[in-house]
Amino acid sequence: MNLQQIEEAASFISAKLSGAPKVGLILGSGLGMLADEIENPVKIKYETIPGFPVSTVEGHAGQLVSGTLMGVPVIAMQGRFHFYEGYDVQAVTSPVRVMRALGVEKLVVTNAAGGVNADLNPGDLMLITDHINNTGQNPLIGPNESQLGVRFPDMSTAYAKELQQIAQQAAKDMDLDVKQGVYVWNTGPSYETPAEIRMLRTLGGDAVGMSTVPEVIVARHAGMDCLGISCISNMAAGILDQPLSHDEVIETTEKVRESFLTFVKEVLTRMNKLL
């Protein structure tokens, strides 16, 4: 999306909303149920938005949902776009640009991920402390539009320390065992081989998935603070002697539904003080 297309999409969406959202939510595979908690929701199908891609993945509803959640004005992507669907990384990340144009200041990005660190277990929630881009792709390649961000954005605090601290304290007060770790982005759609997982573990990865990193790069380029949460949906290849499937991902995220919902809503309640 170029600047004009971003503005057109934002104008189309804004005309349907009663107010400007402050927090954006990107909901990963099996985690879209959080959008069902939004009060006074306005739902906008992706295919109706000028210039928007269309989500093709099972478990993704394919719509924006805007309203309030725990008193916070939010806009949620109930289903995201992936590089493996055939979209380029600029298209994958275009909704983040549109969110920023709508007034979003902070972005909460969630995903279902495979556990690389053997200390993780399926069903764990993991705060993303940092990431590794293992794809060779970057959504900022090409001409830079200075109105959107600087040519060379700093990624040393890709995931805002203040938001991590809020989330850590929320988990502690809830007596919820939330892990922390480094997320690795691979393109997919094939799952990794056991040898690739051993490599990622050696490189410092704790979890691996097929999303999140390009969206965070663009969000940081646009000056948005990011919080990342992974649901460990399965152990990655070679850790357990069993085949991997998308069905397992959806099944696991369904099992952690209540703890995920409660945790994110508590984090949003505490983030409200920063807005």
C-alpha positions in Angstrom: 0.0 0.0 0.0 1.3 3.5 -0.8 0.5 6.5 1.2 -2.7 7.3 -0.7 -4.0 3.8 -0.5 -3.3 3.7 3.3 -5.3 7.0 3.7 -8.2 5.7 1.5 -8.5 2.5 3.6 -8.2 4.4 6.9 -10.9 6.9 5.7 -13.2 4.0 4.7 -12.8 2.4 8.1 -12.9 5.6 10.1 -16.3 6.5 8.6 -17.8 3.4 10.2 -16.3 3.9 13.7 -17.7 6.1 16.5 -14.2 7.0 17.8 -10.5 6.5 17.2 -8.9 3.3 18.4 -5.8 3.6 20.6 -4.7 -0.1 20.7 -4.4 -2.5 17.8 -4.7 -6.2 18.3 -3.5 -8.8 15.8 -5.0 -12.2 16.7 -3.3 -15.4 15.5 -4.5 -18.9 14.7 -7.1 -20.0 17.1 -6.9 -16.8 19.1 -9.5 -14.8 17.3 -12.0 -15.3 20.1 -10.6 -12.3 21.9 -12.4 -10.1 19.3 -15.7 -11.6 20.4 -15.2 -9.9 23.8 -15.1 -6.4 22.3 -18.1 -4.3 23.4 -20.2 -2.3 20.9 -18.4 -4.0 18.1 -18.2 -2.7 14.5 -17.2 -5.5 12.2 -15.7 -4.8 8.8 -14.9 -7.7 6.4 -11.4 -7.4 4.9 -12.8 -7.8 1.3 -14.8 -4.6 1.7 -11.9 -2.4 2.6 -10.1 -0.7 -0.3 -6.7 -2.2 -1.0 -6.9 -4.8 1.8 -5.7 -8.4 1.2 -8.1 -11.3 2.1 -7.2 -13.9 4.8 -7.2 -17.5 3.5 -6.2 -19.5 6.6 -8.5 -21.8 8.5 -9.2 -20.4 12.0 -9.0 -16.8 10.8 -12.4 -14.9 10.5 -11.0 -12.3 8.1 -12.4 -9.1 9.6 -11.6 -6.0 11.6 -13.5 -5.6 14.9 -13.5 -2.2 16.6 -15.0 -1.1 19.9 -14.0 -1.1 23.5 -12.3 -3.8 25.5 -11.8 -3.3 29.2 -12.5 0.4 28.6 -9.8 0.7 26.0 -10.7 1.8 22.4 -9.3 -1.0 20.3 -9.3 -2.3 16.7 -8.6 -6.0 16.2 -7.6 -8.1 13.2 -9.6 -11.3 13.6 -7.2 -13.2 11.3 -4.0 -11.9 9.8 -2.1 -12.2 6.5 0.9 -14.3 5.9 3.8 -14.3 3.5 3.2 -18.0 2.8 -0.3 -17.2 1.4 1.5 -15.6 -1.6 1.3 -12.0 -0.4 4.4 -9.9 -0.4 5.5 -8.6 3.0 4.3 -5.1 2.1 0.8 -6.5 1.7 1.1 -8.6 4.9 1.9 -5.5 6.9 -0.4 -3.0 5.3 -3.1 -3.3 8.0 -0.5 -2.1 10.5 0.0 1.1 8.5 -3.8 1.6 8.3 -4.1 1.1 12.1 -1.5 3.8 12.6 -3.4 6.1 10.3 -6.5 5.5 12.4 -4.7 6.7 15.5 -3.4 3.4 17.0 -0.5 4.0 19.4 0.2 0.6 20.8 0.1 -2.8 19.1 -0.5 -6.2 20.8 0.5 -9.0 18.5 -0.4 -12.6 19.2 0.4 -15.9 17.5 0.4 -19.6 17.8 4.0 -20.9 17.8 6.0 -24.1 18.0 8.1 -24.6 21.1 11.9 -24.7 20.3 13.0 -24.4 23.9 12.4 -27.8 25.6 11.4 -26.1 28.8 8.3 -24.9 27.1 5.1 -26.9 26.9 2.0 -26.9 24.7 -0.5 -24.5 26.2 2.1 -22.1 27.6 1.8 -18.4 27.0 5.1 -16.7 26.2 5.9 -13.0 26.2 8.1 -12.2 23.2 11.2 -10.4 24.5 12.9 -10.2 21.1 12.8 -11.8 17.7 15.0 -13.3 14.9 14.0 -12.7 11.3 15.1 -15.9 9.6 13.4 -15.3 6.3 15.6 -12.8 4.4 12.5 -10.7 3.9 11.9 -7.2 5.2 8.7 -5.1 4.6 10.8 -1.9 4.6 12.8 -2.9 1.5 12.2 -0.4 -1.3 11.7 3.4 -1.4 11.1 4.9 2.1 8.1 7.2 2.6 9.4 9.6 5.2 5.8 10.4 6.4 5.5 6.8 7.5 8.9 6.5 9.3 12.7 6.9 9.1 14.8 5.0 6.5 16.7 3.0 9.2 14.5 2.3 12.2 16.0 1.2 15.5 14.9 -2.4 16.5 16.9 -2.6 19.7 13.6 -2.4 21.7 11.2 -4.0 19.2 9.0 -5.2 22.1 8.5 -2.3 24.5 10.1 -2.9 27.9 7.3 -1.0 29.7 4.6 -3.1 28.1 6.5 -6.3 29.0 6.8 -5.2 32.6 3.0 -4.5 32.7 2.3 -7.9 31.3 4.8 -9.6 33.7 3.2 -7.9 36.7 -0.3 -8.8 35.5 0.7 -12.5 35.2 2.2 -12.4 38.7 -0.9 -10.9 40.2 -3.0 -13.5 38.4 -0.8 -16.3 39.5 -0.4 -17.2 35.9 2.9 -18.8 34.8 3.7 -16.8 31.6 7.1 -17.6 30.0 9.4 -15.3 28.2 11.5 -15.9 25.1 12.8 -15.1 21.6 10.4 -15.7 18.7 11.8 -16.8 15.3 10.0 -16.0 12.0 10.2 -18.5 9.2 8.2 -18.2 6.0 6.3 -21.6 6.2 4.0 -23.0 5.2 5.9 -26.3 5.8 6.9 -26.9 9.4 10.6 -27.0 10.2 12.7 -30.1 10.1 14.3 -31.4 13.3 17.7 -30.2 12.0 16.3 -26.7 11.5 14.9 -26.7 15.0 18.3 -27.6 16.4 19.8 -24.8 14.4 17.2 -22.3 15.7 17.8 -23.4 19.3 21.6 -22.9 18.8 20.9 -19.4 17.5 18.9 -18.5 20.6 15.3 -19.1 19.5 12.7 -20.2 22.0 9.7 -20.4 19.8 9.1 -20.4 16.0 6.2 -19.3 13.8 5.2 -17.9 10.5 4.1 -14.3 11.4 4.5 -11.4 13.8 8.0 -10.2 12.9 7.1 -8.2 9.7 4.1 -6.6 11.5 6.4 -5.6 14.4 9.0 -4.2 12.1 6.4 -2.0 10.4 4.9 -1.0 13.7 8.2 0.2 15.0 8.9 2.0 11.8 5.7 3.9 12.4 6.6 4.6 16.0 4.1 2.2 17.7 5.0 0.4 20.9 4.6 -3.4 20.6 3.7 -6.2 23.0 4.1 -9.8 21.6 2.4 -12.9 23.1 2.9 -16.4 21.7 0.7 -19.4 22.6 2.9 -22.4 22.4 0.6 -24.7 20.4 2.9 -27.6 19.9 6.5 -28.6 20.4 8.6 -28.1 17.3 9.9 -30.9 15.1 12.2 -33.4 16.7 11.5 -32.5 20.3 8.6 -35.0 20.6 8.3 -38.0 18.4 5.1 -37.0 16.7 3.9 -35.4 13.5 2.8 -31.8 13.4 -0.5 -30.5 12.1 -2.5 -27.2 12.0 -5.4 -29.1 13.7 -3.2 -29.5 16.8 -2.5 -25.8 16.8 -6.3 -25.0 16.9 -6.9 -27.7 19.5 -4.3 -26.3 21.9 -5.3 -22.7 21.5 -8.9 -23.7 22.3 -7.6 -25.3 25.6 -5.9 -22.1 26.7 -8.8 -19.9 25.7 -9.8 -18.8 29.2 -6.3 -18.0 30.5 -5.4 -16.2 27.2 -8.5 -14.1 27.3 -8.2 -13.2 31.0 -4.5 -12.4 30.6 -4.8 -10.1 27.6 -7.8 -8.3 29.1 -5.9 -7.7 32.3 -2.9 -6.4 30.4 -5.2 -4.0 28.5 -6.8 -2.7 31.7 -3.3 -1.8 32.9 -2.2 -0.4 29.6 -5.1 2.0 29.7 -3.2 4.2 32.2 -0.5 4.8 29.5 -3.0 6.1 26.8 
